């Protein structure tokens, strides 16, 4: 009788109490899905599209199918009703608050630990860490929060790159069109036509809005999240393959991080400050401080530049400083010092490097103290919702330690160019 009671107690334990103890895994590999822009911004939705069982489950739910068909119909009617009002088209592309709530409720109702949605959470959402800020929630609630985050991210991208709303960094990330120009409505009409044509037979509830966001990022030439991807088999291949061979006990630090600095002139590939930062980092590398130099910075300054800070710093380190390619890791997506730190932490985790070992920032004096004296931490909290690193000790005016944190894996839905 006592044994039976213990068995009953065990099987009555809520499923989430077990899965809450799970955490992101360095063995987990991100699923690329249709493209890197989608998977980096809207990972839950990319997973659903890539998973046949999950797709089938959601495509056969009458409530979700009705919402998908309603959205497709809204796109179709906008082609004849909206005429020269561009916002009329784009508002119909977004998820309404009622849509988001209804879909969240349906996902929670459909969720079961043993079905496709349950496996999606335990096999992907939790080990990926992409929704890490919700790690203490039960799996069904984590699923709903992931949906709400992806929906908010889609609405944000449409708001900025279809409607002209202000991004977090207007000087470098704003829309590429004048939304007040009469011709812009014609472009939006054409984009709506393309989205409708692409999704008119879809019964997956998020595809019309997701496709809208992706198309406006594309026509704005803002698919920066996909730059150089997949990096582990491309630009970072030599370094990535070296990671497994490193004797980490020989080095005091995992990596030397060099934050980028963009030039003001669109014809200049690498700024003077970027060169100097690379020189300092090369000295530390030759001293044996770390086996890798991470150069971090996207296509940021000036507005719509064609040059990637990280790529140009890698070229400089190799051609001028003689640093071997297998010692250089590019991080070509960061658009601010906040994401220089965050994205470096992510690469350390994703590439299977020691995550409990200190790292080194090597940069100019002013930026070095900006990182280590608490100012950047406050900005990270404001813009990311968390701090992706912990400061260590200062070594010099140009170098200080930091420790990567798991919070860095969390997707930011308000930065579609570098989520």
N, C-alpha and C positions, 0 to 999 in steps of 0.2 A: 504493500500500500504506500509506504514511504517513497519507494523507488518510482512508483507511478506518479506520485504527487510532484516529485522533482522533475520528471519528464514533462509534465503538464506545465510546470512553471517555466521550464526552459523554452518550450515551444510557444509560450504566451508572451515571451519577451518581444517587444516591437522590433521589427527588422532594422529600423534606423539606429537603434542603440548599438547594434553591431557595426554598421557601416560608418557610424560617426567616428570610429577609431581609425578608419582608413585615412590616408593622406596622399598627397601627390607623389607619384613615383617617377624616379629618373629613368626607369626602364620603359615608361609609356612613350609611345610615338604619336605625335599629333597627326590626325587624319586630314589630308589636304583637301578632300572633297573636290568640288568643281574647280575652284581656284583659291589662291592664297588670300585674296582680298576677302572673300566670303568666310573662309575658315578662321581667319584671324579675328574678324569682327564679330561673327555670328556663329560661334562654334556649335552650339546646340542645333541650330538649323542646318548647318553643314553635315553634322552627324546624322540627322534624320534623313537627309537626302541620300547619304551614302549607305544607309542601313535599310535593306529591303523589308525586313519584318516591321520596323518602326514606321516606315512609309505606308505599308499596307494597313497597319492598325489605325493610323490617323486618316488615311484616305477613305476608310469605310465607316467613319463616325459621321452620323448624319448632321450633327451640329457644326462640326468643323468643315464638312463639305459644303454646307449651305453658306458659311462665311466666305469660303473660297470663291464660290460662284457669284456671291453678291459683290465681292471686290472686283472680279473680272467684269461684271456687268456695269459697275461704277466707272471703270476705265473706258468701256465701250461708249456709254452714254456721254461721258465727258467730251468725246471727240466731236459730238454734234452740239452739245449744250454750252461748252465753256468758251468757244470761239477765241477772243483776244484776251481773256482773263487767265493768265498763266497760273495764278494761285488756285484757281478753280480746279485745274487738272491735278496739281500736286497735292492738294489737301485730300483728294480722293485716293491718292496712293498710300497715304499714311494709315497706320492703325489708330482707330479712335480709342479713347479710354474704355468704352464699353466692349470693343473688340478684344482689347488686352485682357480685361477681366473675365470675359466669357471664355476665351481660349484657355486662360490659366485654370479656370474651374474645370473645364473639360479635360485638360491634361492631368489634373489631380484626380479626377474621377476615373480616367482610363488607366492611371498608373497602378502597377502591381509589381512587387519585388521580383516575380518570376516571369513577367512578360518582357516584350522588347523595350519598353520605356524603362522598366526597372534595371535591365541590363545596360541600357544606355547610361544611366546614372552611375552604377557601380563599376562598369568596365571602362567608362570614358570620362564623364564629367568630374568624378572625384579624383581619379589618378592624374588627369590632365592638369588640375589646379586652375583651370581657366575661369572658374567661378569661386575662387578660394575664399572670398570674403563671406560666403554663405556656408562655410564648411561645417558649422555647428547645427545646421538645419537637418531635419529628417529628409531622406531621399526624395519623397514626393514634394516637399516644400522647396528643396533645392532645385528640382525640375521646374517648378513654377517660377522661382526667382530667375533662373537662367533664361526662361522664355521672356519674362518681363524685361530683363536686361537687353536681350537681343532685339525685342520690339522697340525699346527706347532708342537703341543704337540705329536702327533703320529709320525711325522718325527723325533722329538728329541729322543723319546723312542727307535725307531728303530736305530737311529744313535749311541746311547750309548750302548744299550743292544743287538744289532745284529752286529754292525760294529765296536764297540770298541772305539768310540769317547769319549772324556773326559767329564764327568759330572761336575756339579758345585763343587762337593767335591770329587775329585778322590780317596783320601785315604780311603774313606768309602763307596763310591757308584759306583765304577767302575764295568765293565762287569766281569763275573766270568769265562770267557774262554780266551784262547790265540788265537786270531783271525789269527795269522800267522801259527798256527799248521795246517798241512795238514788234520788232522782229523776233524778240525772245519768245513771245507767245507761240509763234510759228514753230520754233525749235522745240518747245515743250510739247506742242501738239504732235510733232513728228516722233518725239521720244515716247509719248504715251501710246501712239500707234504701234511702235516697235514692241513696247512692253506688252500691250494687249495681244498682239500677234504671237508673241513668244509664250504667253501664259494662258491663252484663251481656253485651252483644253485641260488646264491644271485643276485638280481637286485637292491640292495640298494647300492648306489655309494660309501659309505665309508667302508662297511663291510670287504672287503679283507684287506685293509691297517690297519684298526682298529684291526682286528683279528691277524694280524702279530705282531703288537706292544704288544698286550696282551699275545701272546704266548711266545715272547722273554722275557718279564718280568717274566713269569711263569717259564721258564726253567732256568733263572738266579736266581730263588728263591728271586725275588724282588717284590713280591706282598704286600709290607709293607703297602700300603695305605688302605688295607682291614683288617689290624690287629685289632682284638677285635670288629669289626663291626658286627651287629649294637650295639653300646655301650650303647645307652639309654635303651635297653631291655636286656643288658648283664652285662658287668662289671660295668657300671655306673647306673644300674637300681635303686638301693637304693637311691642314691643321686638325680637322676633325678626325682623320685617320691616325694622327699622331697621339691623340688624347689617351688612347688605351695603352700606349707604350711608355708613357711618362712615369718616371720614378718620383712621385710627388714629395717624398721625404727629402729630396735634394733641394727643394725650393721653399723659401719662407712664405711665398704668396702664390695663389692660383693663377692670377692674371695681373697684368698691368693695363689699366683702363686709360685710354686717351680720349677725352670728350672732344668732339669736333668744333670747329669755328669757321663759319662760312664767310666768304669774301663779300664785299659790297658790289663789286663789278661782275656782271653776268658772264663776262668773257674769261674771268680768272678761275681756274679749277680749284686751287688750294690757297687759302689765305696765309699771310705771314705768320699769324698766330698759330695756325694749324701746323705749319712747318716747325716752328719752335717747340710746340708741344710734342711733336714726333721725335725731335732730337733729344729732348729730355728723357722720353720713354725708352729710346734706343740705348741710352747710357745705362738705364736701370736694367734693361734686358741683358746687356753685355756683362753686367755685374752679377748675373745669375739670380736676380730677384724673383723671377717667374719664368715658366717655359713658354708663355704666350703673351703677346700684346694684343689687346682688343681695341680696335679703332672704331669709334662710334659717332654716327651723324648721318642724317639723310640728305635728300635734295631739299634744302631748307632756304638758305640765303643766297642771293636775293630772291624775290618772289618768282616762283616757277623756274628756278634755275635747272639746268640740265645736268649739273655736276653733283655727284654724291660725295659728301665729305669723307665718309669712311673709305670708299673706293680710292679716292685721290690720296688719302693719307697712306693707304696700303702701298700704292704705287711709289710714293715718296720714300717710305721706309725701305722698300726693296731696292729702288734705283739709286737713291742718294745715300742711305744709311747702311745698305748692305745686309738688312735683316732678312733671313730666309723666309720663303712663303709659308712653310709649315709652322712658323712661329707667329703668324699674323691671322687674327680672326676679325673679319669685318662685321660690324653691326650697322647696316645702312638704312635704318628706319627712324632713329631718334630725332625729334624736332626741338628738344629742349634738354637742359641738364637733368631735369627730372627723369626723362626717359633714357638718357645716356646711362644713368645708374640702373634703372629698372631693366632695360633690355640687356645690359651686360649680365645682370643677375640671372635673367631668363636663359641666356646662352650657356652660362656655367651649369645650370640645372639640366637643360635639354641635351647638352653635349656630354653629360655624365662626368663632369669634373667634380672634385671635392667641394661640397657645399658648406662645410663647416670650417673651412680654412679661410684666413683673411685674404683680401685682395688689395690692390694698390691703385689709387688714382694718381696719374702723373700729368700735370697740366700747369698753366700759368699760376702765379701766386694768388691773384685776385679770385680766380675760379676755385682754386684749391681751398681757400678759406671759406668761400661761399658754400662749398659742399660740406665742410666739416664743422662749421660753427653754428649750425641750427637753422640758418635761413632757408636752405634748400629743403630741409625736412618739413618746415611749415608749408612751403609751396607744394611739395609732394602731397601733403595731407589735403590741401585745398583742391588740387587739380586731379589727383589720382584717387583720393579717398583713403590713402594709406602711405606709409613710408616703405620703400622696397629694399632698404639697406639699413645697417646699423654701423655707426662710426666707430673706428678704432683709434689708435694713437697716431699722432702726427710725427712724421719722420723729418720733414724739412719744409721750407716755404712752398715747395712744388709737389710734395708727396704726402699723402695721408692714407691710413688704412680704412677699409670698410669690409663689412661682412654681408653677403647677400641674404635676403630673407624670402620665404616662400610666398609672401604677399605679392611679390613681383610677378607671379604667374597670372594674377587677376587681369582679365580683359577690361579695357577702359572704353565704354560705349560712346563717349563723347570725343573720341579722337580717331575717326575712320581712316586717316592716313597712317596712323601708327597706334593701333589699339592695344 
